[in-house]
């Protein structure tokens, strides 16, 4: 199987072997002031998982010929590259509708 290179680095913290802070490091950390005034309140906000980019009912299967360089680029961006190609084409359509 081909290895996918998405640029994502995966790291898992070993909770059993956490590094210990020295007293000086702990005191320095406690003394730091963090300005959170620019962070909007999340009180009462309901978080949901994002849905599909475009509903499946709205899509139509077609055969499309693309330049090798274009296809290679989008494939290198990882899974759902076809949805990203669709998003780029959708932006093109929007831009051209506005201009004329």
MDTraj code that builds the backbone (N, CA, C; nanometers):
import mdtraj as md
import numpy as np

residues = "UNK UNK UNK UNK UNK UNK UNK UNK UNK UNK UNK UNK UNK UNK UNK UNK UNK UNK UNK UNK UNK UNK UNK UNK UNK UNK UNK UNK UNK UNK UNK UNK UNK UNK UNK UNK UNK UNK UNK UNK UNK UNK UNK UNK UNK UNK UNK UNK UNK UNK UNK UNK UNK UNK UNK UNK UNK UNK UNK UNK UNK UNK UNK UNK UNK UNK UNK UNK UNK UNK UNK UNK UNK UNK UNK UNK UNK UNK UNK UNK UNK UNK UNK UNK UNK UNK UNK UNK UNK UNK UNK UNK UNK UNK UNK UNK UNK UNK UNK UNK".split()
xyz = np.array([
    [0.0844, -0.1168, 0.0000],
    [0.0000, 0.0000, 0.0000],
    [0.0894, 0.1238, 0.0000],
    [0.0448, 0.2278, -0.0675],
    [0.1181, 0.3521, -0.0798],
    [0.1037, 0.4346, 0.0485],
    [0.2151, 0.4913, 0.0948],
    [0.2107, 0.5759, 0.2138],
    [0.1611, 0.7143, 0.1753],
    [0.0631, 0.7653, 0.2492],
    [0.0094, 0.8975, 0.2214],
    [0.0893, 1.0009, 0.2999],
    [0.1250, 1.1086, 0.2332],
    [0.2002, 1.2161, 0.2979],
    [0.1138, 1.3410, 0.3001],
    [0.0465, 1.3615, 0.4111],
    [-0.0433, 1.4754, 0.4227],
    [0.0204, 1.5907, 0.4981],
    [0.1406, 1.5706, 0.5527],
    [0.2049, 1.6747, 0.6304],
    [0.1594, 1.6756, 0.7759],
    [0.0718, 1.5831, 0.8124],
    [0.0229, 1.5761, 0.9486],
    [0.1184, 1.4932, 1.0332],
    [0.1601, 1.5504, 1.1459],
    [0.2477, 1.4792, 1.2377],
    [0.1612, 1.4232, 1.3491],
    [0.1722, 1.2959, 1.3728],
    [0.0927, 1.2334, 1.4785],
    [0.1821, 1.2079, 1.5996],
    [0.1329, 1.2456, 1.7172],
    [0.2082, 1.2286, 1.8403],
    [0.1108, 1.1870, 1.9483],
    [0.1483, 1.0871, 2.0241],
    [0.0641, 1.0426, 2.1338],
    [0.1415, 1.0581, 2.2632],
    [0.0846, 1.1317, 2.3580],
    [0.1490, 1.1579, 2.4858],
    [0.1365, 1.0362, 2.5763],
    [0.2473, 0.9938, 2.6314],
    [0.2469, 0.8820, 2.7253],
    [0.2169, 0.9380, 2.8634],
    [0.0937, 0.9249, 2.9085],
    [0.0525, 0.9822, 3.0368],
    [0.1248, 0.9190, 3.1554],
    [0.1774, 0.8002, 3.1374],
    [0.2494, 0.7333, 3.2465],
    [0.3904, 0.7891, 3.2636],
    [0.4413, 0.8582, 3.1631],
    [0.5783, 0.9085, 3.1691],
    [0.5837, 1.0578, 3.1399],
    [0.4967, 1.1346, 3.2060],
    [0.4957, 1.2788, 3.1850],
    [0.6215, 1.3415, 3.2438],
    [0.6785, 1.4417, 3.1763],
    [0.7964, 1.5077, 3.2332],
    [0.7575, 1.5872, 3.3570],
    [0.8452, 1.5896, 3.4553],
    [0.8190, 1.6603, 3.5808],
    [0.8732, 1.8022, 3.5714],
    [0.7928, 1.8991, 3.6176],
    [0.8379, 2.0374, 3.6225],
    [0.9190, 2.0593, 3.7495],
    [1.0238, 2.1408, 3.7364],
    [1.0966, 2.1802, 3.8568],
    [1.0126, 2.2846, 3.9287],
    [1.0455, 2.3132, 4.0542],
    [0.9726, 2.4156, 4.1290],
    [0.9828, 2.5505, 4.0595],
    [1.1007, 2.5827, 4.0053],
    [1.1202, 2.7099, 3.9364],
    [1.0324, 2.7163, 3.8113],
    [1.0273, 2.6064, 3.7336],
    [0.9435, 2.6044, 3.6146],
    [0.7959, 2.6200, 3.6509],
    [0.7529, 2.5521, 3.7575],
    [0.6139, 2.5610, 3.8014],
    [0.5810, 2.7027, 3.8469],
    [0.6732, 2.7671, 3.9204],
    [0.6514, 2.9042, 3.9673],
    [0.6453, 3.0003, 3.8489],
    [0.7347, 2.9829, 3.7500],
    [0.7337, 3.0672, 3.6302],
    [0.6025, 3.0520, 3.5545],
    [0.5535, 2.9308, 3.5459],
    [0.4283, 2.9042, 3.4758],
    [0.3099, 2.9696, 3.5470],
    [0.3070, 2.9586, 3.6800],
    [0.1986, 3.0196, 3.7578],
    [0.2021, 3.1718, 3.7491],
    [0.3214, 3.2303, 3.7342],
    [0.3372, 3.3753, 3.7321],
    [0.2973, 3.4374, 3.5987],
    [0.2873, 3.3577, 3.4938],
    [0.2543, 3.4119, 3.3615],
    [0.1092, 3.4567, 3.3561],
    [0.0902, 3.5709, 3.2949],
    [-0.0447, 3.6233, 3.2739],
    [-0.0797, 3.6053, 3.1269],
    [-0.1933, 3.5474, 3.1003],
    [-0.2379, 3.5236, 2.9632],
    [-0.3583, 3.6122, 2.9366],
    [-0.3469, 3.6938, 2.8312],
    [-0.4563, 3.7825, 2.7937],
    [-0.5559, 3.7047, 2.7079],
    [-0.6732, 3.6801, 2.7633],
    [-0.7767, 3.6067, 2.6899],
    [-0.8935, 3.6967, 2.6508],
    [-0.8728, 3.8281, 2.6570],
    [-0.9828, 3.9215, 2.6321],
    [-1.0329, 3.9174, 2.4875],
    [-0.9498, 3.8706, 2.3944],
    [-0.9919, 3.8682, 2.2546],
    [-1.0588, 3.7366, 2.2148],
    [-1.0752, 3.6453, 2.3097],
    [-1.1391, 3.5170, 2.2809],
    [-1.2883, 3.5294, 2.3110],
    [-1.3746, 3.5083, 2.2113],
    [-1.5178, 3.5212, 2.2365],
    [-1.5675, 3.4132, 2.3325],
    [-1.6696, 3.4469, 2.4065],
    [-1.7275, 3.3526, 2.5015],
    [-1.7885, 3.2334, 2.4273],
    [-1.7701, 3.1155, 2.4815],
    [-1.8273, 2.9953, 2.4223],
    [-1.9470, 2.9451, 2.5030],
    [-1.9915, 3.0257, 2.5987],
    [-2.1043, 2.9872, 2.6831],
    [-2.2298, 2.9713, 2.5977],
    [-2.2937, 2.8586, 2.6099],
    [-2.4178, 2.8324, 2.5376],
    [-2.4007, 2.7953, 2.3917],
    [-2.2765, 2.7838, 2.3450],
    [-2.2512, 2.7478, 2.2057],
    [-2.2540, 2.5960, 2.1923],
    [-2.3283, 2.5470, 2.0968],
    [-2.3351, 2.4029, 2.0739],
    [-2.2423, 2.3663, 1.9585],
    [-2.1466, 2.2805, 1.9859],
    [-2.0511, 2.2377, 1.8838],
    [-2.1056, 2.1157, 1.8125],
    [-2.0936, 2.1153, 1.6809],
    [-2.1379, 2.0008, 1.6019],
    [-2.0275, 1.9623, 1.5051],
    [-2.0333, 1.8410, 1.4575],
    [-1.9372, 1.7968, 1.3567],
    [-1.9817, 1.8522, 1.2221],
    [-1.8867, 1.8986, 1.1418],
    [-1.9255, 1.9499, 1.0104],
    [-1.9788, 1.8382, 0.9219],
    [-2.0748, 1.8705, 0.8404],
    [-2.1329, 1.7725, 0.7498],
    [-2.0543, 1.7653, 0.6204],
    [-2.1132, 1.7049, 0.5217],
    [-2.0508, 1.6945, 0.3904],
    [-2.0386, 1.8332, 0.3291],
    [-1.9377, 1.8526, 0.2452],
    [-1.9170, 1.9820, 0.1810],
    [-2.0352, 2.0190, 0.0925],
    [-2.0835, 1.9247, 0.0138],
    [-2.2007, 1.9439, -0.0713],
    [-2.2822, 1.8159, -0.0603],
    [-2.4131, 1.8301, -0.0509],
    [-2.4949, 1.7108, -0.0335],
    [-2.4772, 1.6150, -0.1517],
    [-2.4822, 1.4867, -0.1236],
    [-2.4621, 1.3847, -0.2260],
    [-2.5710, 1.3915, -0.3338],
    [-2.6913, 1.4356, -0.2957],
    [-2.7995, 1.4428, -0.3937],
    [-2.7700, 1.5477, -0.5011],
    [-2.6906, 1.6462, -0.4667],
    [-2.6620, 1.7556, -0.5586],
    [-2.5491, 1.7209, -0.6557],
    [-2.4802, 1.6123, -0.6331],
    [-2.3646, 1.5781, -0.7158],
    [-2.4043, 1.4856, -0.8302],
    [-2.3293, 1.4990, -0.9377],
    [-2.3525, 1.4164, -1.0558],
    [-2.2180, 1.3577, -1.0979],
    [-2.2148, 1.2299, -1.1225],
    [-2.0898, 1.1647, -1.1622],
    [-2.0609, 1.1935, -1.3091],
    [-1.9359, 1.2368, -1.3359],
    [-1.8928, 1.2657, -1.4720],
    [-1.7521, 1.2111, -1.4920],
    [-1.7119, 1.2003, -1.6173],
    [-1.5742, 1.1682, -1.6510],
    [-1.5076, 1.2982, -1.6911],
    [-1.3931, 1.3266, -1.6319],
    [-1.3274, 1.4546, -1.6525],
    [-1.1792, 1.4311, -1.6741],
    [-1.1228, 1.4925, -1.7737],
    [-0.9789, 1.4812, -1.7993],
    [-0.9090, 1.6028, -1.7402],
    [-0.8107, 1.5776, -1.6540],
    [-0.7349, 1.6835, -1.5891],
    [-0.5875, 1.6686, -1.6238],
    [-0.5153, 1.7798, -1.6225],
    [-0.3704, 1.7725, -1.6417],
    [-0.3101, 1.6886, -1.5296],
    [-0.2079, 1.6127, -1.5616],
    [-0.1427, 1.5255, -1.4636],
    [-0.0956, 1.6070, -1.3431],
    [-0.0369, 1.7239, -1.3695],
    [0.0153, 1.8081, -1.2616],
    [-0.0961, 1.8510, -1.1653],
    [-0.2126, 1.8861, -1.2205],
    [-0.3257, 1.9281, -1.1385],
    [-0.3744, 1.8117, -1.0527],
    [-0.3928, 1.6972, -1.1134],
    [-0.4411, 1.5806, -1.0401],
    [-0.3412, 1.5368, -0.9332],
    [-0.2132, 1.5378, -0.9668],
    [-0.1098, 1.4998, -0.8700],
    [-0.1134, 1.5925, -0.7490],
    [-0.1281, 1.7235, -0.7760],
    [-0.1342, 1.8197, -0.6658],
    [-0.2508, 1.7887, -0.5729],
    [-0.3704, 1.7751, -0.6282],
    [-0.4877, 1.7524, -0.5436],
    [-0.4800, 1.6187, -0.4707],
    [-0.4314, 1.5159, -0.5365],
    [-0.4174, 1.3863, -0.4688],
    [-0.3194, 1.3962, -0.3524],
    [-0.2165, 1.4793, -0.3670],
    [-0.1166, 1.4918, -0.2609],
    [-0.1718, 1.5616, -0.1373],
    [-0.2883, 1.6255, -0.1492],
    [-0.3476, 1.6938, -0.0346],
    [-0.4243, 1.5983, 0.0567],
    [-0.4356, 1.4717, 0.0170],
    [-0.4982, 1.3725, 0.1045],
    [-0.6374, 1.3319, 0.0605],
    [-0.7044, 1.2644, 0.1532],
    [-0.8382, 1.2142, 0.1256],
    [-0.9330, 1.3278, 0.0892],
    [-1.0376, 1.2948, 0.0170],
    [-1.1422, 1.3878, -0.0260],
    [-1.0898, 1.4929, -0.1225],
    [-0.9841, 1.4565, -0.1971],
    [-0.9280, 1.5523, -0.2924],
    [-1.0299, 1.5893, -0.4002],
    [-1.1205, 1.4985, -0.4332],
    [-1.2221, 1.5295, -0.5338],
    [-1.3169, 1.6382, -0.4832],
    [-1.3469, 1.6364, -0.3549],
    [-1.4310, 1.7410, -0.2966],
    [-1.3596, 1.8757, -0.3014],
    [-1.2271, 1.8754, -0.2835],
    [-1.1524, 2.0001, -0.2925],
    [-1.1507, 2.0529, -0.4361],
    [-1.1375, 1.9633, -0.5337],
    [-1.1449, 2.0061, -0.6741],
    [-1.2822, 2.0690, -0.6997],
    [-1.3874, 2.0075, -0.6480],
    [-1.5226, 2.0605, -0.6638],
    [-1.5342, 2.1989, -0.5993],
    [-1.4743, 2.2166, -0.4812],
    [-1.4802, 2.3463, -0.4124],
    [-1.4100, 2.4549, -0.4937],
    [-1.2957, 2.4216, -0.5549],
    [-1.2243, 2.5183, -0.6385],
    [-1.3101, 2.5561, -0.7587],
    [-1.3709, 2.4582, -0.8227],
    [-1.4563, 2.4862, -0.9378],
    [-1.5785, 2.5697, -0.8976],
    [-1.6330, 2.5421, -0.7809],
    [-1.7480, 2.6186, -0.7310],
    [-1.7094, 2.7657, -0.7117],
    [-1.5907, 2.7926, -0.6559],
    [-1.5449, 2.9306, -0.6383],
    [-1.5261, 2.9991, -0.7734],
    [-1.4778, 2.9246, -0.8716],
    [-1.4620, 2.9799, -1.0066],
    [-1.5986, 3.0225, -1.0629],
    [-1.6978, 2.9348, -1.0446],
    [-1.8324, 2.9651, -1.0926],
    [-1.8858, 3.0904, -1.0236],
    [-1.8693, 3.1000, -0.8916],
    [-1.9176, 3.2169, -0.8162],
    [-1.8505, 3.3446, -0.8659],
    [-1.7191, 3.3389, -0.8858],
    [-1.6440, 3.4571, -0.9306],
    [-1.6910, 3.5014, -1.0686],
    [-1.7190, 3.4079, -1.1552],
    [-1.7605, 3.4431, -1.2910],
    [-1.9054, 3.4876, -1.2973],
    [-1.9870, 3.4430, -1.2073],
    [-2.1265, 3.4912, -1.2024],
    [-2.1289, 3.6357, -1.1585],
    [-2.0418, 3.6705, -1.0611],
    [-2.0371, 3.8076, -1.0108],
    [-1.9873, 3.9045, -1.1180],
    [-1.8878, 3.8603, -1.1962],
    [-1.8253, 3.9520, -1.2914],
    [-1.9037, 3.9652, -1.4212],
    [-1.9973, 3.8765, -1.4391],
    [-2.0619, 3.8987, -1.5579],
    [-2.1631, 3.8357, -1.6275],
])
top = md.Topology()
chain = top.add_chain()
for i, resn in enumerate(residues, 1):
    res = top.add_residue(resn, chain, resSeq=i)
    for name in ("N", "CA", "C"):
        top.add_atom(name, md.element.get_by_symbol(name[0]), res)
traj = md.Trajectory(xyz[None], top)
